[in-house]
């Protein structure tokens, strides 16, 4: 049975409205959250008829080892789902075929454990707007040497428009940083760290020599930690309430998520964050003004990433309950994205 066109339009209009009302109640926000997200929306690059591939960001993910192949996939596909145009995954040779099999959208380069890794990787760096190091990286000393050399190259070789690429460190890259706490002190670009509680305590011990048995709240140390690690550092501390901090301010993300803690959620956050921070870097390279006076664009990028990740977590848990996996969160990106950022 076919409905008349005017009745079909009526159904579409009012069922869509009801759906959005339901979902806005599902992801209800207080006035402060909504105001922050209004500013976060300004980070998103405009898409129009003049857009071409690459304008919305090219991300390099450095991770993937024989033990861990899912993490770089989660990070890379989340960066794409957030809106990056291209993602390159630089992995160990043994991990590359597996990661390639997960998704044709990711360009996987098996260079990370090569004898001439830096020579193979360096020509690709000029293309990238943002660098994510850590998902599935592993803790092999040879891999850490490659990462150390990679950071040295990034320090001395700015990207397009002469700007230094933002670097996001997650997972095993934070362990690497705890072993080499001075490596980013003189990095001219933006640096973002995404520690959980345990990783944060390890950094406190290695960077500030703070005993992990001290039960002081992280707010006591987080700003000092930013200052000690580098000159342009933003920390996204994951927890019951996510804290986004630079050397001057702390911004809290209290958006509701769920109690489900399956593996891969941190990788998803790092991928989302890598896209937002790349957009912030692109804005700066185009000499666009800072979005807010109160919070830096770097902090808004962190808040955006935390809000989107938490909302996807909540939506997936409401659908799947205890059986929820990180892949279910990725499936919620489109719906949640449109609700938070008014984008389809």
N, C-alpha and C positions, 0 to 999 in steps of 0.2 A: 504494500500500500504506500502510495506517495502522498505526502502532505503538500498542500498549496505552499508556494514560496513564502507568502506572508506569515503562515503558521510556522514554517521551518525557521524563519528569522526570529519569530517570537520565542520559540523553544531555545534556539541558540543563545539569544540575548539573556534570557532569565535563568536558564540552567547554568550558564557560565558565571553570571552574577552570583548566584547562590553558591556555586563552587568556590569562587574567590572569597566570599564572605566567610564560608566555612573554614577555608584555609587561613585567612587572616586571623580568625579566632584561634586556629590551631597554633599559629606562630605569632601570637599576640606580643606586642612590644610596648614598653612604657614610653613616655614622651621623650626621655633622654636618649634611649636606644634609637628611636625613630629619627631623632634629630641628627644623631651621629651617622646613621645610615644614609640620610639625605646627603651628607657631605661625602660619604664613602662612594656614593653613586657617581660623583664627579670624577672619580679616578678612571672609570670605564672609558676607553677610547670610543669616539664616535664612529659608527659604521655608516658609510654612504656610497654613492656610485663611484667615488674616487678611491675607495679602499682597494688595496691589493695585498696579496699574500705576504705576510711578514710585518705589516704595519701594527698589528695587534700583539706582537711579541713572539720572539724565538727564544726558547728556553733550552738550556743544557743541563741534563741530569747526570751526575757522576755517581754511579752506584751499580750494584748488581754483581754478585759473586757466585761461585759454584753452590754455596749454601743458600743464598738469598736472591731469588729472582722475582718474587712477587712485589717487593717494596718499590723498586724503580718503576714497575708497571703502574702501581697505584699512584705514585707521584706524577708520572708522566701523563697518564690519562686524565688525572684530576686537573693538571695544568691546562690541558686541552679543553676539558669540559668547562673550565672557568672562562675560557675565551682566548687563550694563546693560539696563535696560528700554527706554530711548528714546535715540536719537541724532539730533541736529539738526546738519546741515552748512550752515554759512554760507559760501557760495562766491561767486565772480564770476558775473555773470549769464550770460556765455557758457559757463561750465562747468556750470551747474545742470542743463540738460536731459540732458547726457551722464551726469552722476553719477546723476540720477534713473533713467536707463535701466539702470544696473547693478543696482539693487536697490530694490524697493518698501519695504523696511524702513527705509531712511534718509529722514528728512524734510529736504529740501534747500531752503534759502532763499537766493535769488539777490540778496543785499543787499551783498556785500562791496565792490563797486565802484560803489555808488550814491552820488549826490551827498549824500544825507541818510542815509548808511549807519548812523551811530550812533543816529539817531532811529528807524530801522527795527529795529535789532538790540536796543536797550535793553529793550523790553517783554518780550523772550524770556528775558533773563538771569535773572530771578527764578526761573524754572523749573529752572535748571541746578544740578547738584551738582558738576560739574567742567568745566573749560575746557581744550581742547587746541588750540594754535595752531601752525600750520606746515605740515602735510602738503599739498603742492601749492600753497602760498601764492604762490610767485613772488616777484620782487624789485622790483615796481613801487613807485615812491615814494608814489604815491597810496594804494596798499594798506597800505604801512607807516604812513602817517599815520592811517589808520583803526585799525590795530592799536594805535598809540600812544594814540589817543583811547579805544579800548576798554579798555585797561589803566587809564587814568585813571578811567573809569566804575566799573570793578571795585574800584578802591581806595576809592572813596567810597560804594559801594552794596553792603553785604553781602547775602547770599542769605537763604534761609529760615532761621529760628531765629537770625538775626543773625550767622551765621558767614560768613567770607569763603571764596569758592570756591577750591579748589586750581587752579593753572595749570600745565599741561605745555607746555613749549616744545620743538619738534622742527624739524629740517630748516631751511627758510628763516627760521623765527622765531629760530633761533640766529644766523643772519647778521644779522637785524634787531637782536638783542641786542648783537652785537659793534659795531654802529653806535651804539647807545643803551645803553651798559653801566650807566647809573645808573637806568634806568627802573623797576626792581623793588626798589630799595633800601628803600623805605618801604612795600612791599606787606605788609599784615597777615596774609595767608593763606599757605598753603604753595605753594612754587614748585619745580617739577621740570624739570631739563634733561636731554636725552638725546643728547649729542653723540657723533659718531664721532671718530676720532683727529684728522682734519683740522679738524673743527669745534672740537674741544677746544683745539687749538693756536691757532686764530683767537681764541678767547675769552681764552686766556692772554695773547695779544698786546694785545688791546684793553682788558682789565680790569686785568691785572697788569703790562703792558708787558714781558712775558717774550719773549725772542727765540726764534722757532720753531726755530732751528738748534741750540738747546741740547738735548742728548740725555738729560737727566735723566728718570727715570721719573715718570709722572703723579702718583704718591703724594706727591711732593715739594710739589706745588702745589694739589692738588685741594681740600684742606680750606680753604686760604686763598682759593681762588677762590669757594667757597661763601659765605664770610664777606663777601667784597667785593661780591657780586651782590645779596644781600639778607639778611633776618633769619631766614628759614625755608626755606633752599634745600637741596634734595637733588639731587645729580648722579648720573645713571646713565650711566657712561662705557662705551660699547660697544667690544668688542674681542675678542681671543682669550679673555681672561677678562673678563667684565663686572664693573665696579667700581661699587658703590652707596655714595655718600659723603654725609655731612652735615658739620657743622662739628666733630664730635667723633670720628667713627669711620669706618672703611672696611670694607665687607662685600663679599666677592668671590663671584660666581656662576660656578662652574666646571663647570656641567652641560654635558654633551657636546652639540654641535650637528652641523654638517657644514661642509665646505669650500665649499659652493655659495653664491654671493653674487649672486643675481638681485635686480633692483630690487623694492622694495616691502617688504622685510623690516623695515626701520626704521620704516616707517609702521605695520606690524602691531604692532610692539613699543609704539609710542606709543599706539595704540588700546587695547591690553591694559592698559598702565600707567594710562591715564586712568580706566578702570573701577575698578581697585584703589585708586587714590588717592581716588576719589570715595567708595568704601566706607569708607576710613579717615576721611574728613571726616564722613560720616554717623555713624560710631561716635562721633566726638568731639561732634557736635551732640547726640547722645543721652546724653552724659556717661558713656560706657563707659570703663573703665580701659585704660591702655596694656597691650598684650599681653605685651611682654617688657621686662625691665630693661636687658638688654645692648644691644639694638637698638631704635630707635624704630619706631613703626608705619609711618612714611614709608619707612624702609629696608626693612621687610618687604614693603611694596607693590612697591618696586623689585625686590626679590629674586623675588617671585612672578611679576612680569611677565617678567623675564629667564628664569626657569626654564621657564615655559610656552612662551615663544617659541623657546627653544633646543630643547625637546623636540619641538615641532611641526616644527622645521627638520630634526631628525634623522629623525623618522618619515617625513616627506615625501621626504627624500633616499633613505632605504632603499627606498621604494616606487618612486620615479621616477628616481633617479640624476641624471645630468647634465642631464636634461630637466626637472627640478623647477622649478616656478614658485611664486610666493607664493600663488597660489590653491590650490595643492596643500597648502600649510601650513595654510591656513584649513580645508580639508577634514579635517584631522587633529585639529581642536580637540576634538571630542566624545570621541574615544578617549583622547587625551593628558590632557585635563582630568580624566576619571574616574580615571586612574592617579595623577596628581599630587595631586588634591584630594579624591579619593574621592567625586566627584559624577558623576551620570549626565547 
